[in-house]
Amino acid sequence: MKSTWNYRILAVPVHGEPEPYLQLTEVHYTDGVPTNYATNGARFGSDVSVDEILMMLDLAKEALTKPILWYGDLFPQEYKN
């Protein structure tokens, strides 16, 4: 069983709003299938170096090349806007 992760854009439903908001989030995979995600969006702690932030930004740009996934009960279905 191979576990990996990457950044993905998730569509987060907002009660009472017609459109979800989009959030950059860590998504975790088992054998290439999305199985879980971080409940908080991407953030940088005080102990993170500038080089680490640059690497994270490269990973975030890669997320923009992949389909948007739903957050919550519809995860990991694709969000179609």
DRENRO-774627 format. One line per 2 residues: number of its first residue (from 1); their letters; for each residue x, z, y of N, C-alpha, C. Coordinates in Angstrom, 2 decimals. Each point is the difference from the previous one (the first is absolute). Layout:
N
NUM	a	X,Z,Y,X,Z,Y,X,Z,Y ~ ...
This chain:
81
1	mk	0.85,0.00,-1.17,-0.85,0.00,1.17,0.90,0.00,1.23 ~ -0.15,-1.01,0.86,0.84,-0.13,1.18,-0.81,0.37,1.25
3	st	0.52,0.95,0.77,-0.64,0.41,1.25,0.78,-0.53,1.19 ~ -0.70,-0.58,0.95,0.60,-0.49,1.22,-0.91,0.31,1.18
5	wn	0.45,-0.31,1.20,-0.84,0.17,1.18,0.42,-1.05,1.02 ~ -0.89,-0.23,0.95,0.31,-0.78,1.19,-1.00,0.36,1.08
7	yr	0.20,-0.53,1.17,-0.99,0.18,1.05,-1.05,-1.09,-0.13 ~ -1.25,0.37,0.25,-1.11,-0.95,0.04,-0.88,0.37,1.18
9	il	-0.79,-0.95,0.43,-1.01,0.27,1.02,-1.29,0.33,-0.74 ~ -0.62,1.14,0.35,-1.27,0.39,-0.59,-1.07,-0.05,1.07
11	av	-1.20,-0.45,-0.39,-1.17,0.01,0.87,-0.73,1.31,-0.21 ~ -0.07,0.82,1.04,-0.59,1.34,-0.10,-1.38,-0.02,0.65
13	pv	-1.07,0.19,-0.80,-1.35,0.01,0.57,-0.17,1.16,0.99 ~ -0.74,-0.26,1.07,-0.29,1.02,1.00,-1.52,0.14,0.07
15	hg	-0.48,1.21,-0.25,-1.45,0.25,0.01,-0.61,-0.45,1.33 ~ -1.02,-0.81,-0.08,-0.71,-0.43,1.20,0.62,-1.20,0.70
17	ep	1.14,-0.49,-0.48,0.65,-1.16,0.62,-0.15,-1.21,-0.92 ~ -0.21,-1.18,0.57,-0.18,-1.19,-0.84,1.29,-0.48,-0.67
19	ep	1.13,0.27,0.58,1.27,-0.47,-0.53,0.92,1.18,-0.31 ~ 0.77,-0.09,-1.08,0.98,1.06,-0.30,1.20,-0.10,0.93
21	yl	0.78,1.07,0.09,1.29,-0.12,0.68,1.06,-0.27,-1.05 ~ 1.10,-0.57,0.43,1.08,-0.36,-0.92,1.12,1.00,0.11
23	ql	0.57,0.40,-1.14,1.02,1.03,-0.04,1.15,-0.44,-0.92 ~ 1.24,0.13,0.49,1.18,-0.24,-0.82,0.22,1.23,-0.88
25	te	0.03,-0.20,-1.31,0.00,1.12,-0.95,0.90,-0.31,-1.19 ~ 0.62,1.02,-0.57,0.73,-0.16,-1.26,-1.01,-0.16,-1.13
27	vh	0.18,-1.05,-0.81,-0.83,-0.21,-1.19,0.92,0.10,-1.21 ~ -0.45,0.73,-0.99,0.77,0.22,-1.22,-0.60,-0.82,-1.14
29	yt	0.89,-0.53,-0.85,-0.39,-0.90,-1.08,0.51,0.54,-1.33 ~ -0.75,-0.27,-1.06,0.45,0.22,-1.36,-0.10,-1.35,-0.70
31	dg	1.14,-0.47,-0.47,0.07,-1.31,-0.66,-0.60,-1.10,0.87 ~ 0.26,0.05,1.30,-0.43,-1.04,0.93,-1.43,0.10,0.49
33	vp	-0.76,1.00,-0.46,-1.40,0.17,0.39,-0.09,1.14,1.01 ~ -0.64,-0.23,1.18,-0.16,1.10,0.96,-0.81,1.13,-0.62
35	tn	0.55,1.21,0.03,-0.67,1.14,-0.63,-0.29,1.14,0.96 ~ 0.70,0.04,1.15,-0.16,1.12,0.91,0.57,-0.38,1.35
37	ya	-0.33,0.78,1.01,0.55,-0.23,1.34,0.15,1.33,0.72 ~ 0.87,0.01,0.98,0.17,1.21,0.83,-1.22,0.13,0.91
39	tn	-0.48,1.21,0.18,-1.19,0.19,0.84,0.31,-0.05,1.48 ~ 1.28,0.13,0.35,0.41,-0.13,1.39,0.68,-1.34,0.20
41	ga	-0.10,-0.54,1.19,0.70,-1.24,0.32,1.50,0.24,0.06 ~ 0.75,-1.08,0.17,1.45,0.10,0.08,0.40,0.82,1.22
43	rf	0.95,0.88,-0.19,0.52,0.80,1.11,1.46,0.31,-0.26 ~ 0.69,0.35,1.05,1.43,0.25,-0.08,0.28,1.44,0.39
45	gs	0.69,0.73,-0.89,0.33,1.39,0.27,1.23,0.13,0.89 ~ 0.27,1.21,0.44,1.13,0.25,0.90,1.34,-0.19,-0.69
47	dv	0.01,-0.01,-1.34,1.25,-0.13,-0.74,0.29,-1.45,-0.43 ~ -0.75,-0.96,0.54,0.16,-1.41,-0.37,0.93,-0.67,1.00
49	sv	0.98,-0.76,-0.52,0.95,-0.69,0.87,-0.60,-1.31,0.53 ~ 0.61,-0.54,1.03,-0.43,-1.28,0.55,0.11,-1.10,-1.07
51	de	1.07,0.03,-0.79,0.16,-1.00,-1.07,-1.14,0.09,-1.02 ~ -0.43,1.21,-0.32,-1.11,0.17,-0.94,-1.30,-0.53,0.61
53	il	-0.20,0.22,1.29,-1.19,-0.52,0.67,0.03,-1.53,0.00 ~ 1.16,-0.60,0.24,0.10,-1.47,-0.05,-0.34,-0.53,-1.39
55	mm	0.45,0.69,-1.04,-0.32,-0.41,-1.37,-1.51,0.11,-0.23 ~ -0.61,1.10,0.46,-1.44,0.18,-0.15,-0.78,-1.08,0.75
57	ld	0.49,-0.39,1.17,-0.67,-1.06,0.75,0.07,-1.34,-0.73 ~ 1.13,-0.27,-0.66,0.10,-1.22,-0.82,-1.02,0.03,-1.13
59	la	-0.15,1.16,-0.64,-0.99,0.14,-1.07,-1.42,-0.15,0.55 ~ -0.22,0.51,1.21,-1.32,-0.12,0.63,-0.31,-1.46,0.31
61	ke	0.99,-0.76,0.46,-0.22,-1.42,0.27,-0.37,-0.73,-1.28 ~ 0.61,0.38,-1.11,-0.33,-0.61,-1.29,-1.47,0.26,-0.36
63	al	-0.53,1.18,0.38,-1.40,0.33,-0.29,-0.95,-0.99,0.65 ~ 0.41,-0.57,1.12,-0.86,-0.95,0.71,-0.16,-1.31,-0.76
65	tk	0.82,-0.25,-1.01,-0.08,-1.23,-0.79,-0.91,0.15,-1.22 ~ -0.52,1.21,-0.21,-0.82,0.29,-1.18,-1.46,0.22,0.42
67	pi	-0.94,-0.19,-0.91,-1.41,0.26,0.33,-0.22,1.45,0.41 ~ -0.96,0.22,0.88,-0.39,1.35,0.42,-0.86,0.60,-1.11
69	lw	0.25,1.27,-0.32,-0.76,0.71,-1.02,-0.95,1.00,0.65 ~ -1.10,0.29,-0.68,-0.90,1.03,0.48,0.57,1.40,-0.25
71	yg	-0.29,0.90,0.89,0.29,1.43,-0.11,-1.24,0.65,-0.62 ~ 0.16,1.08,-0.74,-1.15,0.76,-0.49,-0.56,-0.54,-1.30
73	dl	-1.31,0.07,-0.14,-0.67,-0.34,-1.26,0.22,-1.44,-0.44 ~ 0.25,-0.91,0.94,0.17,-1.41,-0.35,1.44,-0.36,-0.35
75	fp	0.96,0.94,0.15,1.39,-0.25,-0.35,0.11,-0.31,-1.48 ~ 0.74,-0.98,-0.46,0.90,-0.90,0.70,-0.57,-1.39,0.26
77	qe	-1.30,-0.11,0.20,-0.58,-1.31,0.28,0.52,-0.54,1.34 ~ 0.06,-1.33,0.10,0.46,-0.63,1.23,-1.09,0.06,1.06
79	yk	0.41,0.27,1.24,-0.89,-0.05,1.16,0.00,-1.43,0.51 ~ -1.15,-0.57,0.16,-0.15,-1.36,0.53,-0.69,0.10,1.36
81	n	0.71,-0.34,1.06,-0.63,0.08,1.33,-0.45,-1.34,0.48
